[in-house]
Amino acid sequence: MQSGFEINKNVVIGILGMFDRLSPSIQLVRQIFVALQGAFAEHQVMLKKLSLKRKLCVVLVRSEEDLAKCDALILPGGESTTIALLARLAGLLEPLREFTKTKPVWGTCAGAILLAQTVENTKKGGQEVLGGMSISIARNGWGSQVESFEAPLVAEGLRESDRPFPGVFIRAPVVLSLNPKPQDPPITIVARISAGLLPKTQTLVPPDEDDTDPRDARTIVALRQGRHLLTTFHPELTTDHRIHEYFVHECVLGSSA
Ligand SMILES: NC(=O)CC[C@H](N)C(=O)O
């Protein structure tokens, strides 16, 4: 893939931080959740570990002005409906949709929901999306917070693909189907969970004892379409930086890192 970057240009990766707009008391509650769900600091630490030929700047994005500085964006975990609402209140929803049309975006967990074209199991009133990926996804598809789980993932699209990627799933969404139209960029599977490890607690898709089809869309937990990346789990809460590396090298810099 062609890189859109000049060789000496710094690369700015933004991390959407809508929760950082909230009042101090709500911030405290948020910190408790973010410690569990990953956010700016965790992604920043991972990005700083990558070895690149050019300087990588990581910025927190809370406004249209912040977004305008970015070459690429990470939509972190949290709560997709709240993130979309806060983005709308900040006048950022449309700029985010425009950004998604032209620049690389990676959505983790709640961010993955925002990147999907259609969402099931939404809260009353529906879910606003940015819609960069032609997939259908279900919020909280594996169950509630207490049914969060960890599982080794088959890292088929990553460097050292024989080495499983540690999957951390927190009220994670489930990919239901891939629906690319002929004119859309093709979808590449980056990581899967083995069909046999699919949690039985999933709320949306009825568990089927015989359903161990490894091609089942529910087994897809990381995928790429064009310059966008989607992970239903939280790579920033692990010590394995291969997914961050994949985003920067493949989606942002186009293999020329
Ligand atoms: N860890 C997460 O980001 C959870 C996502 C959350 N279940 C949502 O609907 O947005």
The ligand as a Gaussian input file, in Angstrom:
#p B3LYP/6-31G(d) Opt

LIG

0 1
 N      -15.069000      -2.137000      26.995000
 C      -15.901000      -1.419000      26.283000
 O      -15.529000      -0.508000      25.543000
 C      -17.346000      -1.749000      26.458000
 C      -18.244000      -1.263000      25.351000
 C      -19.673000      -1.121000      25.851000
 N      -20.272000      -2.394000      26.088000
 C      -20.521000      -0.326000      24.851000
 O      -21.535000      -0.631000      24.513000
 O      -20.154000       0.665000      24.380000

